[in-house]
Amino acid sequence: MIDLNAILTPGARVRHPQMPDWGIGQVQSNIGGKTTVNFPEAGKIVIDGTRVELIWVVDDE
């Protein structure tokens, strides 16, 4: 399986698969398996890439 979280770059838009209410977030940083995302309804959250595979958003779904 490809680790898509590993290739997330700042500015990428993502969703958290278990927290759809957080909305579409923007990646702030991705260092050492930890991805910081700013979600409109939850604020800045640090995601452990070994536990959660974020969903890339290519367009406004």
C-alpha positions in Angstrom: 0.0 0.0 0.0 1.3 3.5 -0.9 1.5 5.9 2.0 -0.3 8.9 0.5 0.1 11.0 3.7 3.9 10.9 3.1 3.6 12.9 -0.1 1.2 15.5 1.2 2.6 19.0 0.7 1.7 22.4 2.3 -1.4 23.8 0.6 -2.9 20.4 -0.2 -6.6 20.1 0.7 -7.7 17.1 2.7 -10.5 15.5 4.7 -10.2 13.4 7.8 -12.0 10.1 7.1 -13.5 9.7 10.6 -14.3 13.4 11.1 -16.3 14.7 8.1 -17.8 17.5 10.2 -14.3 19.1 10.3 -14.7 20.1 6.6 -11.9 20.4 4.1 -8.6 21.2 5.7 -5.4 22.7 4.3 -2.1 21.0 5.0 0.3 23.3 6.9 3.3 20.9 7.2 4.2 17.3 6.9 7.3 16.2 8.8 8.3 12.8 10.1 4.9 11.2 9.6 3.1 14.0 11.4 0.8 16.2 9.3 -0.5 19.5 10.6 -3.8 20.4 9.0 -5.9 23.5 9.5 -9.6 22.5 9.4 -12.3 25.2 9.3 -14.5 23.6 12.0 -11.8 22.1 14.2 -8.8 24.4 13.9 -5.2 23.2 13.6 -4.8 19.5 14.2 -1.7 17.3 14.1 -2.4 14.0 12.4 -0.3 10.8 13.0 0.0 9.4 9.5 0.5 5.8 10.9 -3.0 6.0 12.4 -5.0 8.0 9.9 -4.9 8.1 6.1 -6.1 11.5 5.1 -8.3 11.8 2.0 -7.0 14.2 -0.7 -9.6 16.6 -2.1 -9.0 17.4 -5.7 -12.1 19.5 -6.2 -15.0 20.8 -4.1 -17.0 17.6 -3.5 
